[in-house]
Amino acid sequence: MAQQSDLRDPGGALTAAHRLGAALADMNDVISNAAALVAQTEQLSPLWGDDEGGRRFRENYTDVGAQLRPAIVEVTNGLAAMAGTVRNAVASIAEADDPRPFGA
C-alpha cells in the first residue's frame, strides 16, 4: 500500500494540483456560460409565438431547459469541490511526512 510520504515530487504534485484547479475553474466558467445561454433562450420563448412552431419550441425546449439548469449547477458545484479536494489532499501529502497509508 502506498504511503503518504512516498510522494516522489511534492513540488510537481502541487503544481499539477494547481493546474487541475485552474482547468476545472475554466471548465466551470464554460458550464456557467452554458447555463446563462439556456436561461436566455428560455426568456425568448414568448417570441416564438403561439403558432405550432412556438408551441413545439415551448413543449420541447422549456422542459429540457428546466432540467438542464439544476444539472448544470450540480456539475459546477462538483467541479469546485473536486478541485478543492485534490488541492487539499496533495498539499497535505506534500507538506507532511505522514507514514499512514492512504485511506487510514
C-alpha angles and dihedrals in degrees: 000000000000118000123222089236091057092084102129099197111025093173092050091048091052090049090049091049090051091049091048090051091050092048091049090049090052090049089048089055091052092050092046089052089051089053090052091051091051090052092047092050090051090052089055091055095103090057090068089071132217098288123107093276092052092047092049091049092053093044094049105030107034093054091049091046091052089053094044098054098063090043091052091050090049092051093049091048090049092051092051091048092047093051091050093047094050092046093049094045094050092044093051092048094045096046100041130065092214115161094196114116119245112278094023 
